[in-house]
Amino acid sequence: MESFEELIASETPVLVDFYATWCGPCRAMHPILEELKKEKGEKLRIAKIDVDKHEELAGKQRIQSIPTLMLFQKSKLLWRQSGVTPLSQLKEIIEKYL
């Protein structure tokens, strides 16, 4: 399994979803991310990180509320937002970096 550092070092933009299984808004984000994955295919990687299983990493990334989405490319944070993000807004943000 690759480390978080290896994951975000990717040449391909990586959208990281910090979530928890018990979180309603996180569950609402799931179909949005599935749709995004279908539309963007190989141009975008989507990684889901359970904050309950990865508390240390969530702490390092200063995750205060979930879901928190973070977009990385070559280890650089390009964008970050907490809360449910509509598909149209996500696509607009990601298009800037593809």
N, C-alpha and C positions, 0 to 999 in steps of 0.2 A: 504494500500500500504506500502510495506516495505521501510525502509530508505536505503540510500546508504551503511551505515555502516553495517546494517543487511545483505544486499545483498552480500557484499564482505567477510563477516565473514563465509560464507558457507564452509563446509568441501569439497564440490564438487568445482573444479576450476570454476571460473566465468570470462568469457571474456567480458569485457565492451567495447562497441563501442560508442565513443563520436562522434556524427555526427550532420549534419544540413540538413534539407529537400532541401535546395537550392544548396547543394554542390555536384557537379558532381562526384568527386572521392568517396564520401560517397555512392552515388547511385551505383557506380561500386563495392563497397565492399559488398552490400546487397546480391547478388546471391552467393558470396563466403561464406558469413556467413551462408546462408541457407543450402548450401551444407555441410558445416562443422557440422552444427546442425544435419543434417540427418545422417552423418557418426558417430558422437560421441554420439548421443542420450543422455541418462541420465548421462553419464560420464562428461559432460560439460554443464554449463549454459551459455547462451549468453544473455547479456542485452544491449539494445540500449538506449542511453541517448542523447536527443536532447539538444544541447548546448544553443539554443535560449530559450528553456523553462526552462532550469536549469543553468542559467548563474552563479549563486553563486557557485554551485557544480563544474562547469567547471573551474571557477577561483581558487577554492581550490585545484583542481587537476592539476593546471597549464597547462591547455589545450591551446596551442599556435596555433596549426594548426589541421585541421580535414581532414579526419578521424584520430582519435587517438584511438588505441586499447590498452587496459590494461588488463593483466591477474592477477587475485587475487585468493588466497586461504587462508582461515582462516585469513582474513584481511591483509595479507602480499602481497605486490606487487611483482610479480614474473618476469614480463616482460612488456615492454611498447614500442610502436612504432607508429610513425605517418606516414600517407600516405597509399596508397593501398598496402595491403600485399597479395601476391599470396597464393592460397589455399595450395599448397605443402609446402611452408615455414611455414604457420600457423600450419599445421598438425605436422610438425617436432618439432616446439616449444612446442606445447601443449602436445605431446606425452611424453616429458621429465617429465611432472608433473602429468600424469594420473596413 
